[in-house]
Amino acid sequence: MNVKESIEKRKSIRAFQKTAIPKEVLEEILRVALRSPSWGNTQPSKITVVGGEVLQAMIRDFLQKASCGEPSQTDLAFPKDWPEEQGRYYRENGKKLFAFLNISRDDKDKRNAHFLNMFRFCGAPQAIYIHMDRKLGPYSIFDAGLLAENIALLATEKGLGTCFLAVSINYLNVVRWYTGIPESDQILIGMAIGYPDEGAMINEFCSERQPLENAVRWVG
């Protein structure tokens, strides 16, 4: 699989097999992913991989807090308002996903079940957290994004699936307790990783992308 194929095949996987990824496979992915560029080769990103009973215990605490409606605590502020165009993409994608899953707007039980499933990392056997020293600024967050994309593409190449999950950083006190990530680090994102459940209908869903002419300007 070449880079183009990996980019085109990658999508958010929302149902996984229980089979754990061998450590040597994850090590190879992460070793290569760390070739991502960064400002002045500062290499700001840190990676914590969570699995096994530690991940399951963390998930149980997530679910307890989310089910009770406990307010989230995050290092990065979640966006509250989008510019008109991005807001439209966001709303349309949500509508299409729920329509694909045959979940109506007023079916609160199914919508809540979908929401809570994200706190389970969609059933993935392992999760990856990307974090960095609090002293670092926005450009280092950009660098972390480049690393995250590398991980997702390399995982796709190996027949694995990933899903970036903002809810995985909703309760940072829980994440820090189970992972040992210190307060001196900002926790930027968590991602599910595992072997896709090929029989799950939800994994057939693929979000759309805007056409080239909407995103690109040519000057000169």
N, C-alpha and C positions, 0 to 999 in steps of 0.2 A: 504494500500500500504506500503510494507516494504522498507527499504533503497535501497536494490538492485533494486527493481522495479522502484523506483523513479529515480535512476541514469540512468537506461536503457531507461526510457520513456522520460527523459528530453532532449529537443533539442531546437534549436533557433526557436522561433515563430515569424513570420514576417507579420502576419495579425491578428488583434484583433477585438473583438466586442467593441461597444462604451460603454457598461454597465460598470459603475465604480465599483471597488471592495469596499465593505463596509469597513469602517475604522477599525472595530473590527477584521475583517479577516486579514488585513495587520498588525495590532498590534500583533496578535497572531503569525504570521509568523516571524516578526522581533524580538519579545521577545524570541522565541526559537532559531532563527538564531544567536542571540548574545551569545549563549553558545559556539560559535566557539573558538578554542584555539588561544592563542597569546603568544608571548615571555614574560615569567615572569608574565603572566596574566595582561599585560599592557593595553589591550583592546583599541588599538589606533583608531579604526574606528569610524567615525561619519556617520550618515545616514540622508539624507534629502529626503522626499517624496514630489513630485510635482504633482498636478492634476488640474482639473477644468480650469477656464479661465486663471489662471497663466501659466499653461502648454501650452495652446493654443497660448497665446501671445508670449511666449518664442519660440514656434515653428515658428510662423510667422517671428520673427526676424532671426531665424536660416535660414529659406528658403530664405529670402531676401539676406543675406550675402553669402550663398552658391550659389545662382543663379547668383550673381555678380562675383563669383570667388574670394571673399575676402580671403586673406591668413588666415590660422587658427592660434590661439594662445592657446597652451596647457601647462599644468604644467609638464606633462610627455612627453618626446620625443618619437614620433612614430618611430617604426623600419623602416629603409630604405633598409637594406640588410639582407637577411636571409641566414643561412647556407644552403648548397645545398639541404639536405633532407627536411628541413622545408619549403624552397622555393618551392619545388616540391609539397608538400601537399597543400600549399597555392594556387598555380596556379591551381592545379587539382580540388580543391574544387570550386573555382570560375568558372571554365569551366563547371563543372557538374551542378552547380546551374543555370547558364545561359542557358545551354542546356535543363535542366528540364523545365525552363520557356519559352523555345523556343525563346530566345533572341539571335540573331546572333551577331557575333563579330563587324560587321559594323553598327549595329542598334544603333546609338548614342542616339537617342531620348528615346528609351526604357531603355537603360543602365543608362541614366541620371535620368529618372523617378524612377528607382530602387534606385539609389543613394540618391535622394531627399527624398524618402519615409523613409529612415533611420533617417533623420532629423525630420520626423514626429513621431518618435518612433513607426513606422509601424502601426499607428492608435491606439496605446494603450491609455487607459484613464488616466493612471498614469505612473510616472517614478520615479525611485529611484537613487539617487546619493550617492556614497560612497566617503568620503573625510577624511583627517587627517591633523594634525598639521605639518607644514613644517619642524619642528625640527626633526621629526622622519625620519628614514632611510629605506633602502630596506627591512629589516626583517619585518617592520611594514606594508609595501606594501604586502608582502607575507601573513601576518595576515589578511589584508583586503580581499585578494583573498579567504581565507578560509571562511570568513563571506559571501562573495558574492555567493559562491557555496552553502552554507547553505540556503540562501534566495531562490535560484533557485530550489533547491530540495524540500524545504518545499512548495513552490508555486506549483510545479508539483503535489505534494501529494494532494493539495486542488483543483486540476483541473484547475489551472491557467497556463499561459505560460509566459515565459520571453525571453528577447533577450539582451545580452550585446552589447552595441553600442559605439564604439570608437568615431564615429562622434558626439556623444552627448557631448563630451568635446572639440570639435573643436573651439568653440567660447566662451571662459571662461568669457569674459566680459559680455556676454549675460546671461550666467548661473548665475553669481554672482549677476547681477542686479535683476533677478527675484526670486532667491532663498535666497539671503542674506548670502550665504556662504562667509566668510571673506577671504581677501587676505592672511591671516596668515595660511590658510589651502590649501593643495594640493587637487585638485579634481581629483580622480583617475579613475572613470568610472561612466557611467550612464547606466541604464538598463530599458527597457520597461517591463511593467508587466500588465497583464490583462487576460480576458477570451479569449481563442483562437477562431478565426473565423473558425469553422469546415468546412465551405464550400469553403474556400480559397485554391486553389491548391498549393500555395507556402508552406503552412504548412505541406504538405505531404513530402517535401524534408527533408532528413536526411543525414547529412555528415557522412562519413565513419571514422573508427578508425583503426590504425595500429594493426597488430596482436601482441599478447603477446611477441612472441619471438623477435620481433624487438625492443621492449622497455625495456625488462627485462634481466638482467644478474644475474646468480646465482653463488655465490662464497662460497665455503666450503660446 
